[in-house]
Amino acid sequence: MITTEIQLPVMLQAGDPGYDEARTVWNAMIERRPAVIARCASTAEVAAAVRYGRSRSLEIGVRCGGHNIAGLAVPDGGLMIDLTPMGAVRVDPVRRLAWVQGGALLGELDRAAQEHGLATTAGNVSHTGVGGLTLGGGMGWLARRYGLACDNVVSYEVVTADGEVVRAAADENPELFWGLRGGGGNFGIVTSFEFRLHAVGTSTVVADFAFSADEGFAVLAGWRELSATAPREATFTAYVAGDVVRVGFVWVGDPVAGASLLPALRGLGSVVEEDVREMSYLTLQTRDDNVQGHRYRRYWKGHYFTSLPDEALRALLRNPGIGASLQSYGGAIADVPDADAAFGHRDTAFEFVTATRWEDPADDAERIATVRAYAAGLEPYASGAYVNTLNGEPVRRAFPAAKLARLRALKTVWDPANVFHLNQNISPS
Ligand SMILES: Cc1cc2nc3c(=O)[nH]c(=O)nc-3n(C[C@H](O)[C@H](O)[C@H](O)COP(=O)(O)OP(=O)(O)OC[C@H]3O[C@@H](n4cnc5c(N)ncnc54)[C@H](O)[C@@H]3O)c2cc1C
């Protein structure tokens, strides 16, 4: 254990400059007021903030990118440990490693690594936090080649519930290392992630084909078959909204090789609209930043599927006019033995998310009900859900029973009082 000096961070309270900005998160439905916000700039300050909160029995929330759909980072009346001042990224291009502070956003990691033609698996909207995304697993366009974000973490620096600092890696606190790889923010506050980087270059291809509505089923069925044999450079994507059906893929690597997949997709039906673009990796990683911007009210539900039977495709096509997307898994995600990490569903073939955004609070009930009803229609075919898309469902959707039991035992060791419970909570056993 590394002991730290008492060094309190800047503390903000209601009325202080910056307080409202710091408590505002991605989903505009979240309106909570922490009693105090600790703006932490170092590991020692995080440790001091944990001790401060515990000594005053304050409920503790941990904020990185603020993208959790339910706003779990923001406690009402409690202490928000705000990691956003800790956004630094350092890259060693020779050893292909990156050290990323616990409050960094994905864009900071991508930009620093791409200066050297390197990258690691990260999500596809650059203002998402490295912290929450990686601790829950971390799906991105490189995952089928290199595994989830958590599969690329070599070590973590963690502030525990007792305010102590420990390191977790394969050879140091290995059970904690296991739990941090997909178990969410349950076991401590990660102040630094050490990531493995890969020489991916800077080129990508994004392909998107829209088909006429009456061909929707045949197109999706054909896309499903093509995705099963796709090279790992390709992540297959599909999008349904009302009677719009679009399928395609994102390819990270040599664009010429990526283009070889185009004829098969084109041949799935009568293409109404085609959009095939080469773009830089950094453009790919930021292209949805605006549409996924901060000022909207949001609601979503997600499922994992190990297969997509025809009935599931029909349920997908009974779409009430809200966006629903599918993204293929497999490849290197499934290569990792299931027992090696806490992440729950390595055998996932497709992730489904249906999401809506709106601005008028008067529409809340209707929007939420529509998403719930649509997602419920697909639930019979689902194997579970991604812990980072859970939105009110029990955590057992993200972890099979045996894994959940192991996670509970780990929680009992590292956080028996459940200090860190504003997350997809694994209660101590
Ligand atoms: C626009 C958008 C795009 C997304 N795209 C993807 C994607 O491509 N791939 C994917 O896998 N997921 C994606 N997600 C889901 C995302 O992984 C989750 O929303 C995740 O919770 C976001 O993490 P955050 O740090 O931004 O959120 P926050 O709300 O800041 O944190 C969420 C929770 O994570 C924990 N936490 C965060 N940082 C730390 C830390 N350093 N130490 C300990 N605990 C911590 C806390 O428990 C906190 O409550 C996306 C979400 C959004 C809103």
The ligand as an SDF file (V2000), in Angstrom:
LIG
                    3D

 53 58  0  0  0  0  0  0  0  0999 V2000
  -23.0090    8.9930  -26.1350 C   0  0  0  0  0  0  0  0  0  0  0  0
  -22.5820    7.6850  -25.5430 C   0  0  0  0  0  0  0  0  0  0  0  0
  -21.8480    6.7990  -26.3120 C   0  0  0  0  0  0  0  0  0  0  0  0
  -21.4480    5.5770  -25.7610 C   0  0  0  0  0  0  0  0  0  0  0  0
  -20.7130    4.7240  -26.5360 N   0  0  0  0  0  0  0  0  0  0  0  0
  -20.2390    3.5870  -25.9920 C   0  0  0  0  0  0  0  0  0  0  0  0
  -19.3860    2.7260  -26.7260 C   0  0  0  0  0  0  0  0  0  0  0  0
  -19.0910    2.9820  -27.8920 O   0  0  0  0  0  0  0  0  0  0  0  0
  -18.9140    1.6190  -26.1230 N   0  0  0  0  0  0  0  0  0  0  0  0
  -19.2240    1.3010  -24.8310 C   0  0  0  0  0  0  0  0  0  0  0  0
  -18.7510    0.3010  -24.3170 O   0  0  0  0  0  0  0  0  0  0  0  0
  -20.0490    2.0950  -24.1030 N   0  0  0  0  0  0  0  0  0  0  0  0
  -20.5520    3.2130  -24.6450 C   0  0  0  0  0  0  0  0  0  0  0  0
  -21.3830    4.0220  -23.9210 N   0  0  0  0  0  0  0  0  0  0  0  0
  -21.7830    3.5960  -22.5750 C   0  0  0  0  0  0  0  0  0  0  0  0
  -20.7440    4.0480  -21.5610 C   0  0  0  0  0  0  0  0  0  0  0  0
  -19.7600    3.0230  -21.4720 O   0  0  0  0  0  0  0  0  0  0  0  0
  -21.3830    4.2730  -20.2000 C   0  0  0  0  0  0  0  0  0  0  0  0
  -22.3660    5.2740  -20.3020 O   0  0  0  0  0  0  0  0  0  0  0  0
  -20.3300    4.6450  -19.1440 C   0  0  0  0  0  0  0  0  0  0  0  0
  -20.9590    4.6220  -17.8820 O   0  0  0  0  0  0  0  0  0  0  0  0
  -19.7720    6.0210  -19.3950 C   0  0  0  0  0  0  0  0  0  0  0  0
  -18.7050    6.2780  -18.5290 O   0  0  0  0  0  0  0  0  0  0  0  0
  -18.4260    7.7680  -18.0260 P   0  0  0  0  0  0  0  0  0  0  0  0
  -17.1420    7.7460  -17.3290 O   0  0  0  0  0  0  0  0  0  0  0  0
  -18.6060    8.7040  -19.1710 O   0  0  0  0  0  0  0  0  0  0  0  0
  -19.6610    7.9850  -17.0810 O   0  0  0  0  0  0  0  0  0  0  0  0
  -19.8260    8.5000  -15.5370 P   0  0  0  0  0  0  0  0  0  0  0  0
  -21.2840    8.7670  -15.4350 O   0  0  0  0  0  0  0  0  0  0  0  0
  -18.8650    9.5690  -15.1950 O   0  0  0  0  0  0  0  0  0  0  0  0
  -19.4480    7.2350  -14.7500 O   0  0  0  0  0  0  0  0  0  0  0  0
  -20.3010    6.1130  -14.6930 C   0  0  0  0  0  0  0  0  0  0  0  0
  -19.9480    5.2660  -13.5010 C   0  0  0  0  0  0  0  0  0  0  0  0
  -18.6740    4.6820  -13.7200 O   0  0  0  0  0  0  0  0  0  0  0  0
  -17.9350    4.6710  -12.5210 C   0  0  0  0  0  0  0  0  0  0  0  0
  -16.6720    5.3520  -12.7720 N   0  0  0  0  0  0  0  0  0  0  0  0
  -16.3710    6.2320  -13.7450 C   0  0  0  0  0  0  0  0  0  0  0  0
  -15.0760    6.5360  -13.7130 N   0  0  0  0  0  0  0  0  0  0  0  0
  -14.5430    5.8460  -12.6940 C   0  0  0  0  0  0  0  0  0  0  0  0
  -13.2390    5.7260  -12.1700 C   0  0  0  0  0  0  0  0  0  0  0  0
  -12.1880    6.3750  -12.6980 N   0  0  0  0  0  0  0  0  0  0  0  0
  -13.0480    4.9110  -11.0860 N   0  0  0  0  0  0  0  0  0  0  0  0
  -14.0810    4.2350  -10.5540 C   0  0  0  0  0  0  0  0  0  0  0  0
  -15.3390    4.3080  -11.0170 N   0  0  0  0  0  0  0  0  0  0  0  0
  -15.5580    5.1100  -12.0840 C   0  0  0  0  0  0  0  0  0  0  0  0
  -18.7930    5.2720  -11.4590 C   0  0  0  0  0  0  0  0  0  0  0  0
  -19.4280    4.2150  -10.7770 O   0  0  0  0  0  0  0  0  0  0  0  0
  -19.8280    6.0560  -12.2170 C   0  0  0  0  0  0  0  0  0  0  0  0
  -21.0740    6.0920  -11.5630 O   0  0  0  0  0  0  0  0  0  0  0  0
  -21.7960    5.2420  -24.4340 C   0  0  0  0  0  0  0  0  0  0  0  0
  -22.5490    6.1350  -23.6830 C   0  0  0  0  0  0  0  0  0  0  0  0
  -22.9450    7.3310  -24.2300 C   0  0  0  0  0  0  0  0  0  0  0  0
  -23.7900    8.2560  -23.4170 C   0  0  0  0  0  0  0  0  0  0  0  0
  1  2  1  0
  2  3  1  0
  2 52  2  0
  3  4  2  0
  4  5  1  0
  4 50  1  0
  5  6  2  0
  6  7  1  0
  6 13  1  0
  7  8  2  0
  7  9  1  0
  9 10  1  0
 10 11  2  0
 10 12  1  0
 12 13  2  0
 13 14  1  0
 14 15  1  0
 14 50  1  0
 15 16  1  0
 16 17  1  0
 16 18  1  0
 18 19  1  0
 18 20  1  0
 20 21  1  0
 20 22  1  0
 22 23  1  0
 23 24  1  0
 24 25  2  0
 24 26  1  0
 24 27  1  0
 27 28  1  0
 28 29  2  0
 28 30  1  0
 28 31  1  0
 31 32  1  0
 32 33  1  0
 33 34  1  0
 33 48  1  0
 34 35  1  0
 35 36  1  0
 35 46  1  0
 36 37  1  0
 36 45  1  0
 37 38  2  0
 38 39  1  0
 39 40  1  0
 39 45  2  0
 40 41  1  0
 40 42  2  0
 42 43  1  0
 43 44  2  0
 44 45  1  0
 46 47  1  0
 46 48  1  0
 48 49  1  0
 50 51  2  0
 51 52  1  0
 52 53  1  0
M  END
$$$$
